[in-house]
Amino acid sequence: MTRVLGIDACKAGWVGVLRTNDKITALVAATLAQLIHQAEHSHPAATDAGARPLEPIAVIAIDMPIGLPDTAPRQADVLARAAIGRLSSSVFTTPVRAALQAPTHSEAVLINRELTGQGLSIQAYGLRAKLFEVDEWLTHATTRVVEVHPEVSFAYLAGAPLTVRKSTWSGAERRRALLADAGIPLSGDLGLAGHAVGVDDVLDAGAAAWSALRVAEGQAISLPNPPETFTDGRPAAIWV
């Protein structure tokens, strides 16, 4: 039994798509640690509860930068943009760690520009809490964790970059069909009724779960290959 988990950030905190063989479960939690705890103890169906011990999760894939750069843009971000073409604006340039540690956006811009020659968007700076939540959790993670970018995963699933955004009906349906064909069917309420989780967040978590499965089965590739390593010592690459 192969269990993999794909994770995306959302307004409620974090959303995960857990795949246990061909069973799909969606989970939501305010913190990353809570979400992973839910996943580790989640049975694919009520009839399975107590039948046998759960296998550990083989791979967790998360749509959040792992490995923060020191003085230059990450190759992972550069290669991800190239892989998705028209929708490349969905890949933000990961700020350097020192900029993210700055207490204000204006200070972060100055630090990032001094070290990399580039500014820093308010959107990228706004992710700092989630970035550092992942960064801290990784210090005691026992499961293999990889970084993914959903649009890169969708491009590989489709065999070419997608051109319609998932915020549109046709874009969402295209991505849902691609995932279903790849063994990640996202239909019904998935247990998400009552949760403030957007369609795009669930699709992204599903794409992350697909990439996690590829990693678990030894079929995935990394961008770049081999991954970069910065002073934080974490391999920086987007897996697909």
DRENVEXMI-570285 format. One record per residue (C-alpha): residue number from 0; chain; x negated, y negated, z negated. Coordinates in nm, 4 decimals, decimal comma, always signed. Each point is the difference from the previous one (the first is absolute). Example, Ala and Ser with C-alpha at 12.3 -4.5 7.8 and 13.67 -1.06 7.14 Angstrom:
// DRENVEXMI-570285
<node n="0" chain="A" px="-1,2300" py="+0,4500" pz="-0,7800"/>
<node n="1" chain="A" px="-0,1370" py="-0,3440" pz="+0,0660"/>
// end
This chain:
// DRENVEXMI-570285
<node n="0" chain="A" px="+0,0000" py="+0,0000" pz="+0,0000"/>
<node n="1" chain="A" px="-0,1597" py="-0,3271" pz="+0,1147"/>
<node n="2" chain="A" px="+0,1072" py="-0,3125" pz="-0,1848"/>
<node n="3" chain="A" px="-0,0985" py="-0,3438" pz="+0,1289"/>
<node n="4" chain="A" px="+0,1111" py="-0,3488" pz="-0,0963"/>
<node n="5" chain="A" px="+0,0209" py="-0,3160" pz="+0,2093"/>
<node n="6" chain="A" px="+0,0281" py="-0,3331" pz="-0,1823"/>
<node n="7" chain="A" px="+0,0926" py="-0,3558" pz="+0,0984"/>
<node n="8" chain="A" px="+0,0448" py="-0,3144" pz="-0,2057"/>
<node n="9" chain="A" px="+0,3518" py="-0,1433" pz="-0,0181"/>
<node n="10" chain="A" px="+0,1958" py="-0,2666" pz="-0,1898"/>
<node n="11" chain="A" px="+0,0951" py="+0,2537" pz="-0,2670"/>
<node n="12" chain="A" px="-0,3673" py="+0,0876" pz="-0,0480"/>
<node n="13" chain="A" px="-0,0947" py="+0,3125" pz="+0,1943"/>
<node n="14" chain="A" px="+0,1850" py="+0,2491" pz="+0,2174"/>
<node n="15" chain="A" px="-0,1263" py="+0,3486" pz="+0,0756"/>
<node n="16" chain="A" px="+0,0935" py="+0,2752" pz="+0,2437"/>
<node n="17" chain="A" px="-0,0923" py="+0,3396" pz="-0,1396"/>
<node n="18" chain="A" px="-0,0197" py="+0,2934" pz="+0,2412"/>
<node n="19" chain="A" px="+0,0046" py="+0,3486" pz="-0,1469"/>
<node n="20" chain="A" px="-0,0187" py="+0,2387" pz="+0,2941"/>
<node n="21" chain="A" px="+0,3028" py="-0,1193" pz="+0,2012"/>
<node n="22" chain="A" px="+0,1799" py="-0,1617" pz="-0,2941"/>
<node n="23" chain="A" px="+0,0029" py="-0,3817" pz="-0,0214"/>
<node n="24" chain="A" px="+0,0566" py="-0,1979" pz="-0,3185"/>
<node n="25" chain="A" px="-0,0114" py="-0,3779" pz="-0,0350"/>
<node n="26" chain="A" px="-0,1071" py="-0,1592" pz="-0,3271"/>
<node n="27" chain="A" px="-0,0076" py="-0,3559" pz="-0,1336"/>
<node n="28" chain="A" px="-0,1802" py="-0,1418" pz="-0,3034"/>
<node n="29" chain="A" px="-0,1140" py="-0,3341" pz="-0,1342"/>
<node n="30" chain="A" px="-0,3622" py="+0,1088" pz="-0,0309"/>
<node n="31" chain="A" px="-0,2273" py="+0,2224" pz="+0,2023"/>
<node n="32" chain="A" px="-0,0768" py="+0,2216" pz="-0,2978"/>
<node n="33" chain="A" px="+0,3714" py="+0,0532" pz="-0,0651"/>
<node n="34" chain="A" px="+0,0656" py="+0,0895" pz="+0,3633"/>
<node n="35" chain="A" px="-0,2772" py="+0,2567" pz="+0,0109"/>
<node n="36" chain="A" px="+0,1146" py="+0,1486" pz="-0,3307"/>
<node n="37" chain="A" px="+0,3491" py="+0,0414" pz="+0,1505"/>
<node n="38" chain="A" px="-0,1464" py="+0,1645" pz="+0,3100"/>
<node n="39" chain="A" px="-0,2139" py="+0,2395" pz="-0,2013"/>
<node n="40" chain="A" px="+0,3077" py="+0,1232" pz="-0,1883"/>
<node n="41" chain="A" px="+0,2522" py="-0,0126" pz="+0,2830"/>
<node n="42" chain="A" px="+0,1469" py="+0,3269" pz="+0,1282"/>
<node n="43" chain="A" px="+0,1121" py="+0,0035" pz="+0,3645"/>
<node n="44" chain="A" px="+0,3452" py="+0,1264" pz="-0,0942"/>
<node n="45" chain="A" px="+0,1946" py="+0,0552" pz="-0,3183"/>
<node n="46" chain="A" px="+0,0071" py="+0,3746" pz="+0,0652"/>
<node n="47" chain="A" px="-0,3794" py="+0,0094" pz="-0,0115"/>
<node n="48" chain="A" px="-0,0208" py="-0,1498" pz="-0,3475"/>
<node n="49" chain="A" px="-0,1576" py="+0,2454" pz="-0,2364"/>
<node n="50" chain="A" px="-0,0434" py="+0,2620" pz="+0,2708"/>
<node n="51" chain="A" px="-0,3761" py="-0,0364" pz="+0,0134"/>
<node n="52" chain="A" px="-0,2639" py="-0,2556" pz="-0,0980"/>
<node n="53" chain="A" px="-0,0451" py="-0,2888" pz="+0,2402"/>
<node n="54" chain="A" px="-0,3103" py="-0,0054" pz="+0,2151"/>
<node n="55" chain="A" px="-0,2095" py="-0,3145" pz="-0,0520"/>
<node n="56" chain="A" px="+0,0296" py="-0,2726" pz="+0,2609"/>
<node n="57" chain="A" px="-0,2721" py="+0,0636" pz="+0,2578"/>
<node n="58" chain="A" px="-0,0354" py="-0,3515" pz="+0,1414"/>
<node n="59" chain="A" px="+0,1431" py="-0,3427" pz="-0,0779"/>
<node n="60" chain="A" px="-0,0013" py="-0,2552" pz="+0,2835"/>
<node n="61" chain="A" px="+0,0685" py="-0,3629" pz="-0,0809"/>
<node n="62" chain="A" px="+0,0567" py="-0,3064" pz="+0,2150"/>
<node n="63" chain="A" px="-0,2375" py="-0,2225" pz="-0,1937"/>
<node n="64" chain="A" px="-0,3702" py="-0,0776" pz="+0,0495"/>
<node n="65" chain="A" px="-0,2402" py="+0,2327" pz="-0,1801"/>
<node n="66" chain="A" px="-0,3549" py="-0,1301" pz="-0,0092"/>
<node n="67" chain="A" px="-0,0193" py="-0,3797" pz="-0,0269"/>
<node n="68" chain="A" px="-0,2677" py="-0,1702" pz="+0,2121"/>
<node n="69" chain="A" px="-0,2805" py="-0,2201" pz="-0,1298"/>
<node n="70" chain="A" px="-0,0991" py="-0,2379" pz="+0,2789"/>
<node n="71" chain="A" px="+0,1617" py="+0,0973" pz="+0,3306"/>
<node n="72" chain="A" px="+0,3253" py="+0,1355" pz="+0,1482"/>
<node n="73" chain="A" px="+0,0562" py="+0,3731" pz="-0,0338"/>
<node n="74" chain="A" px="-0,0413" py="+0,2083" pz="+0,3134"/>
<node n="75" chain="A" px="+0,3160" py="+0,1867" pz="-0,1038"/>
<node n="76" chain="A" px="+0,2049" py="-0,3169" pz="+0,0533"/>
<node n="77" chain="A" px="-0,1686" py="-0,0824" pz="+0,3298"/>
<node n="78" chain="A" px="+0,0553" py="+0,3506" pz="+0,1388"/>
<node n="79" chain="A" px="+0,3600" py="+0,0142" pz="-0,1253"/>
<node n="80" chain="A" px="+0,0838" py="-0,3170" pz="+0,1917"/>
<node n="81" chain="A" px="-0,1479" py="+0,1464" pz="+0,3145"/>
<node n="82" chain="A" px="+0,2006" py="+0,3198" pz="-0,0476"/>
<node n="83" chain="A" px="+0,3408" py="-0,1682" pz="-0,0206"/>
<node n="84" chain="A" px="-0,0367" py="-0,2752" pz="+0,2590"/>
<node n="85" chain="A" px="+0,3006" py="-0,2301" pz="+0,0160"/>
<node n="86" chain="A" px="+0,0943" py="+0,0513" pz="-0,3660"/>
<node n="87" chain="A" px="-0,3539" py="-0,0694" pz="-0,1220"/>
<node n="88" chain="A" px="+0,1209" py="-0,2902" pz="-0,2154"/>
<node n="89" chain="A" px="+0,1298" py="+0,2624" pz="-0,2448"/>
<node n="90" chain="A" px="-0,3631" py="+0,0705" pz="-0,0963"/>
<node n="91" chain="A" px="-0,1338" py="-0,2681" pz="-0,2309"/>
<node n="92" chain="A" px="-0,3697" py="-0,0515" pz="-0,0534"/>
<node n="93" chain="A" px="-0,0824" py="+0,1362" pz="-0,3439"/>
<node n="94" chain="A" px="-0,1440" py="-0,2815" pz="-0,2153"/>
<node n="95" chain="A" px="-0,3317" py="+0,0438" pz="-0,1775"/>
<node n="96" chain="A" px="+0,0281" py="+0,1114" pz="-0,3612"/>
<node n="97" chain="A" px="-0,1329" py="-0,3290" pz="-0,1381"/>
<node n="98" chain="A" px="+0,2748" py="-0,1941" pz="+0,1799"/>
<node n="99" chain="A" px="+0,2730" py="+0,2247" pz="-0,1342"/>
<node n="100" chain="A" px="-0,1325" py="-0,0532" pz="-0,3509"/>
<node n="101" chain="A" px="+0,0415" py="-0,3779" pz="+0,0340"/>
<node n="102" chain="A" px="+0,2827" py="-0,1402" pz="-0,2165"/>
<node n="103" chain="A" px="+0,1526" py="-0,2159" pz="+0,2771"/>
<node n="104" chain="A" px="+0,0510" py="+0,0328" pz="+0,3732"/>
<node n="105" chain="A" px="-0,1964" py="-0,3169" pz="+0,0743"/>
<node n="106" chain="A" px="-0,3019" py="+0,1323" pz="-0,1898"/>
<node n="107" chain="A" px="+0,0350" py="+0,3350" pz="+0,1734"/>
<node n="108" chain="A" px="-0,0060" py="-0,1709" pz="+0,3406"/>
<node n="109" chain="A" px="-0,3245" py="-0,1792" pz="-0,0839"/>
<node n="110" chain="A" px="-0,1679" py="+0,3179" pz="-0,1242"/>
<node n="111" chain="A" px="+0,1141" py="+0,2106" pz="+0,2934"/>
<node n="112" chain="A" px="-0,1112" py="-0,2659" pz="+0,2496"/>
<node n="113" chain="A" px="-0,3387" py="-0,0355" pz="-0,1672"/>
<node n="114" chain="A" px="-0,0637" py="+0,3761" pz="+0,0087"/>
<node n="115" chain="A" px="+0,1611" py="+0,0967" pz="+0,3304"/>
<node n="116" chain="A" px="+0,0524" py="-0,3183" pz="+0,1986"/>
<node n="117" chain="A" px="+0,3761" py="+0,0601" pz="-0,0029"/>
<node n="118" chain="A" px="+0,2862" py="-0,1418" pz="-0,2021"/>
<node n="119" chain="A" px="+0,2604" py="+0,1994" pz="-0,1885"/>
<node n="120" chain="A" px="+0,3754" py="-0,0024" pz="+0,0563"/>
<node n="121" chain="A" px="+0,2373" py="-0,0485" pz="-0,2882"/>
<node n="122" chain="A" px="+0,1597" py="+0,3341" pz="+0,0931"/>
<node n="123" chain="A" px="-0,3295" py="+0,1865" pz="-0,0355"/>
<node n="124" chain="A" px="-0,0752" py="-0,1736" pz="-0,3293"/>
<node n="125" chain="A" px="+0,3504" py="+0,0855" pz="-0,1188"/>
<node n="126" chain="A" px="-0,0844" py="+0,3701" pz="+0,0201"/>
<node n="127" chain="A" px="-0,2761" py="-0,0296" pz="-0,2569"/>
<node n="128" chain="A" px="+0,2047" py="+0,1459" pz="-0,2864"/>
<node n="129" chain="A" px="+0,0896" py="+0,3081" pz="+0,2048"/>
<node n="130" chain="A" px="-0,3582" py="+0,0299" pz="+0,1319"/>
<node n="131" chain="A" px="-0,1446" py="-0,0032" pz="-0,3486"/>
<node n="132" chain="A" px="+0,2690" py="+0,2398" pz="-0,1235"/>
<node n="133" chain="A" px="-0,1208" py="+0,2488" pz="+0,2618"/>
<node n="134" chain="A" px="-0,3622" py="-0,0836" pz="-0,0782"/>
<node n="135" chain="A" px="+0,0477" py="+0,0702" pz="-0,3710"/>
<node n="136" chain="A" px="+0,2025" py="+0,3188" pz="+0,0547"/>
<node n="137" chain="A" px="-0,2716" py="+0,1411" pz="+0,2267"/>
<node n="138" chain="A" px="-0,2477" py="-0,0046" pz="-0,2880"/>
<node n="139" chain="A" px="+0,1785" py="+0,2999" pz="-0,1584"/>
<node n="140" chain="A" px="+0,1751" py="+0,1618" pz="+0,2991"/>
<node n="141" chain="A" px="-0,0549" py="+0,3747" pz="+0,0223"/>
<node n="142" chain="A" px="+0,1768" py="+0,0514" pz="+0,3346"/>
<node n="143" chain="A" px="-0,1580" py="-0,0900" pz="+0,3326"/>
<node n="144" chain="A" px="+0,1219" py="-0,3484" pz="+0,0948"/>
<node n="145" chain="A" px="-0,0365" py="-0,1554" pz="+0,3449"/>
<node n="146" chain="A" px="+0,0945" py="-0,3328" pz="+0,1546"/>
<node n="147" chain="A" px="+0,2377" py="-0,0110" pz="+0,2945"/>
<node n="148" chain="A" px="+0,1654" py="-0,2627" pz="+0,2150"/>
<node n="149" chain="A" px="+0,3518" py="+0,1049" pz="+0,1106"/>
<node n="150" chain="A" px="-0,0147" py="-0,1688" pz="+0,3403"/>
<node n="151" chain="A" px="-0,3222" py="+0,1850" pz="+0,0774"/>
<node n="152" chain="A" px="+0,1725" py="+0,3244" pz="-0,1002"/>
<node n="153" chain="A" px="+0,3010" py="-0,0821" pz="+0,2193"/>
<node n="154" chain="A" px="-0,2270" py="-0,0819" pz="+0,2953"/>
<node n="155" chain="A" px="-0,1653" py="+0,3407" pz="-0,0301"/>
<node n="156" chain="A" px="+0,3369" py="+0,1706" pz="-0,0412"/>
<node n="157" chain="A" px="+0,1302" py="-0,1668" pz="+0,3171"/>
<node n="158" chain="A" px="-0,3200" py="+0,0450" pz="+0,1982"/>
<node n="159" chain="A" px="-0,0142" py="-0,3751" pz="+0,0608"/>
<node n="160" chain="A" px="+0,0464" py="-0,3221" pz="-0,2000"/>
<node n="161" chain="A" px="+0,3635" py="-0,0835" pz="-0,0712"/>
<node n="162" chain="A" px="+0,1244" py="-0,3333" pz="+0,1316"/>
<node n="163" chain="A" px="+0,3240" py="-0,0442" pz="-0,1963"/>
<node n="164" chain="A" px="-0,0124" py="-0,0969" pz="-0,3658"/>
<node n="165" chain="A" px="+0,1595" py="+0,2238" pz="-0,2605"/>
<node n="166" chain="A" px="+0,2086" py="-0,2936" pz="-0,1225"/>
<node n="167" chain="A" px="+0,2174" py="+0,0500" pz="+0,3117"/>
<node n="168" chain="A" px="+0,2575" py="+0,2784" pz="+0,0375"/>
<node n="169" chain="A" px="-0,1759" py="+0,1585" pz="+0,2969"/>
<node n="170" chain="A" px="-0,3390" py="-0,0281" pz="-0,1690"/>
<node n="171" chain="A" px="+0,1245" py="+0,1661" pz="-0,3176"/>
<node n="172" chain="A" px="+0,1758" py="+0,2778" pz="+0,1926"/>
<node n="173" chain="A" px="-0,3081" py="+0,0641" pz="+0,2144"/>
<node n="174" chain="A" px="-0,2172" py="+0,0422" pz="-0,3070"/>
<node n="175" chain="A" px="+0,2553" py="+0,2161" pz="-0,1794"/>
<node n="176" chain="A" px="+0,0184" py="+0,2306" pz="+0,3033"/>
<node n="177" chain="A" px="-0,3790" py="+0,0241" pz="+0,0226"/>
<node n="178" chain="A" px="-0,0217" py="+0,0994" pz="-0,3657"/>
<node n="179" chain="A" px="+0,2819" py="+0,2535" pz="+0,0293"/>
<node n="180" chain="A" px="-0,1720" py="+0,1671" pz="+0,2951"/>
<node n="181" chain="A" px="-0,3201" py="+0,0162" pz="-0,2071"/>
<node n="182" chain="A" px="+0,1647" py="+0,1699" pz="-0,2972"/>
<node n="183" chain="A" px="+0,0851" py="-0,3083" pz="-0,2082"/>
<node n="184" chain="A" px="+0,3797" py="-0,0295" pz="+0,0382"/>
<node n="185" chain="A" px="+0,1317" py="-0,3141" pz="-0,1687"/>
<node n="186" chain="A" px="+0,3778" py="+0,0326" pz="-0,0021"/>
<node n="187" chain="A" px="+0,2750" py="-0,0453" pz="-0,2551"/>
<node n="188" chain="A" px="-0,0562" py="-0,2111" pz="-0,3086"/>
<node n="189" chain="A" px="-0,3125" py="+0,2018" pz="-0,0992"/>
<node n="190" chain="A" px="+0,0790" py="-0,0779" pz="-0,3626"/>
<node n="191" chain="A" px="-0,0493" py="-0,3718" pz="+0,0609"/>
<node n="192" chain="A" px="+0,3600" py="-0,1106" pz="-0,0625"/>
<node n="193" chain="A" px="+0,0006" py="-0,2991" pz="-0,2315"/>
<node n="194" chain="A" px="-0,3664" py="-0,0825" pz="+0,0567"/>
<node n="195" chain="A" px="-0,1152" py="-0,3245" pz="+0,1618"/>
<node n="196" chain="A" px="-0,2155" py="+0,1652" pz="+0,2643"/>
<node n="197" chain="A" px="+0,0018" py="-0,1153" pz="+0,3622"/>
<node n="198" chain="A" px="+0,0259" py="+0,2251" pz="+0,3032"/>
<node n="199" chain="A" px="-0,3482" py="-0,1109" pz="+0,1083"/>
<node n="200" chain="A" px="-0,1457" py="+0,0992" pz="-0,3375"/>
<node n="201" chain="A" px="+0,1430" py="+0,3524" pz="+0,0229"/>
<node n="202" chain="A" px="-0,1208" py="+0,0394" pz="+0,3577"/>
<node n="203" chain="A" px="-0,3476" py="-0,1131" pz="-0,1011"/>
<node n="204" chain="A" px="-0,0108" py="+0,2430" pz="-0,2922"/>
<node n="205" chain="A" px="+0,1126" py="+0,2741" pz="+0,2366"/>
<node n="206" chain="A" px="-0,2802" py="-0,0850" pz="+0,2430"/>
<node n="207" chain="A" px="-0,2434" py="+0,0094" pz="-0,2899"/>
<node n="208" chain="A" px="+0,1288" py="+0,3457" pz="-0,0956"/>
<node n="209" chain="A" px="-0,0593" py="+0,1210" pz="+0,3579"/>
<node n="210" chain="A" px="-0,3588" py="-0,1237" pz="-0,0096"/>
<node n="211" chain="A" px="-0,0471" py="+0,1564" pz="-0,3438"/>
<node n="212" chain="A" px="+0,1134" py="+0,3336" pz="+0,1427"/>
<node n="213" chain="A" px="-0,2523" py="-0,0324" pz="+0,2840"/>
<node n="214" chain="A" px="-0,2747" py="-0,0653" pz="-0,2547"/>
<node n="215" chain="A" px="+0,1085" py="+0,3009" pz="-0,2056"/>
<node n="216" chain="A" px="-0,0059" py="+0,2217" pz="+0,3087"/>
<node n="217" chain="A" px="-0,3391" py="-0,1278" pz="+0,1177"/>
<node n="218" chain="A" px="+0,1406" py="-0,1605" pz="+0,3155"/>
<node n="219" chain="A" px="-0,0402" py="-0,3684" pz="-0,0869"/>
<node n="220" chain="A" px="-0,2570" py="-0,2477" pz="+0,1271"/>
<node n="221" chain="A" px="-0,1299" py="-0,3094" pz="-0,1733"/>
<node n="222" chain="A" px="-0,0444" py="-0,3529" pz="+0,1311"/>
<node n="223" chain="A" px="-0,2942" py="-0,0518" pz="-0,0163"/>
<node n="224" chain="A" px="-0,1716" py="+0,3382" pz="+0,0049"/>
<node n="225" chain="A" px="-0,1835" py="+0,0279" pz="-0,2307"/>
<node n="226" chain="A" px="+0,1683" py="-0,2407" pz="-0,2440"/>
<node n="227" chain="A" px="-0,1800" py="-0,3119" pz="-0,1200"/>
<node n="228" chain="A" px="-0,1048" py="-0,0308" pz="-0,3616"/>
<node n="229" chain="A" px="-0,0251" py="-0,3286" pz="-0,1897"/>
<node n="230" chain="A" px="-0,1294" py="-0,0776" pz="-0,3473"/>
<node n="231" chain="A" px="+0,3120" py="+0,1500" pz="-0,1597"/>
<node n="232" chain="A" px="-0,1194" py="+0,3369" pz="+0,1336"/>
<node n="233" chain="A" px="+0,3361" py="+0,0962" pz="+0,1559"/>
<node n="234" chain="A" px="+0,0071" py="+0,1292" pz="+0,3600"/>
<node n="235" chain="A" px="+0,1861" py="-0,2626" pz="+0,2047"/>
<node n="236" chain="A" px="+0,1871" py="+0,1456" pz="+0,2960"/>
<node n="237" chain="A" px="+0,3526" py="+0,0319" pz="+0,1362"/>
<node n="238" chain="A" px="+0,1001" py="+0,3632" pz="+0,0515"/>
<node n="239" chain="A" px="+0,2397" py="+0,1249" pz="+0,2631"/>
// end
